[in-house]
């Protein structure tokens, strides 16, 4: 019975601690979410261009070396 009470206490304690941590979470506003989304899309586009250029140069270099 003591073991059951211990498990119950641990479970209740976990839920209380989780609730405290959830109250500390900062949820972004719609404006902040939109700004972050634009930044992610922009950086993804820039990285895609960069990788595309590197791939193009690498393919040209390998074709030049192989004849």
C-alpha positions as CSV (number, residue, x, y, z in Angstrom):
1,X,0.0,0.0,0.0
2,X,2.9,2.4,0.8
3,X,4.3,1.7,-2.7
4,X,1.0,2.7,-4.3
5,X,0.9,5.9,-2.2
6,X,4.4,6.7,-3.3
7,X,3.5,6.2,-7.0
8,X,0.4,8.4,-6.6
9,X,2.4,11.1,-4.8
10,X,5.1,11.0,-7.6
11,X,2.4,11.3,-10.3
12,X,0.6,14.2,-8.6
13,X,4.0,15.9,-8.0
14,X,4.9,15.5,-11.6
15,X,1.6,17.0,-12.8
16,X,2.1,20.0,-10.5
17,X,5.7,20.6,-11.7
18,X,4.6,20.2,-15.3
19,X,1.8,22.8,-14.8
20,X,4.4,25.3,-13.2
21,X,6.7,24.8,-16.2
22,X,3.8,25.3,-18.7
23,X,2.9,28.6,-17.0
24,X,6.4,29.9,-17.8
25,X,6.0,29.2,-21.6
26,X,5.9,32.3,-23.9
27,X,3.5,31.8,-26.7
28,X,4.3,34.0,-29.7
29,X,1.7,36.5,-31.0
30,X,0.4,36.0,-34.5
31,X,2.7,38.9,-35.7
32,X,5.8,37.2,-34.2
33,X,4.8,33.9,-35.8
34,X,4.4,35.6,-39.2
35,X,7.8,37.3,-38.9
36,X,9.5,34.1,-37.9
37,X,7.8,32.2,-40.7
38,X,9.0,34.8,-43.3
39,X,12.6,34.6,-41.9
40,X,12.5,30.7,-42.2
41,X,11.1,30.8,-45.8
42,X,13.7,33.5,-46.8
43,X,16.6,31.6,-45.3
44,X,15.4,28.4,-46.9
45,X,15.3,30.1,-50.3
46,X,18.8,31.5,-49.9
47,X,20.2,28.1,-48.9
48,X,18.5,26.4,-51.8
49,X,20.1,28.9,-54.2
50,X,23.5,28.5,-52.5
51,X,23.3,24.7,-52.7
52,X,22.1,24.8,-56.2
53,X,25.1,26.9,-57.3
54,X,27.5,24.7,-55.4
55,X,26.0,21.6,-57.1
56,X,26.1,23.2,-60.5
57,X,29.8,24.1,-60.1
58,X,30.6,20.6,-58.7
59,X,28.9,18.9,-61.6
60,X,30.7,21.1,-64.1
61,X,34.1,20.4,-62.4
62,X,33.5,16.7,-62.4
63,X,32.4,16.7,-66.1
64,X,35.5,18.7,-67.0
65,X,37.8,16.3,-65.1
66,X,36.2,13.2,-66.6
67,X,36.3,14.6,-70.1
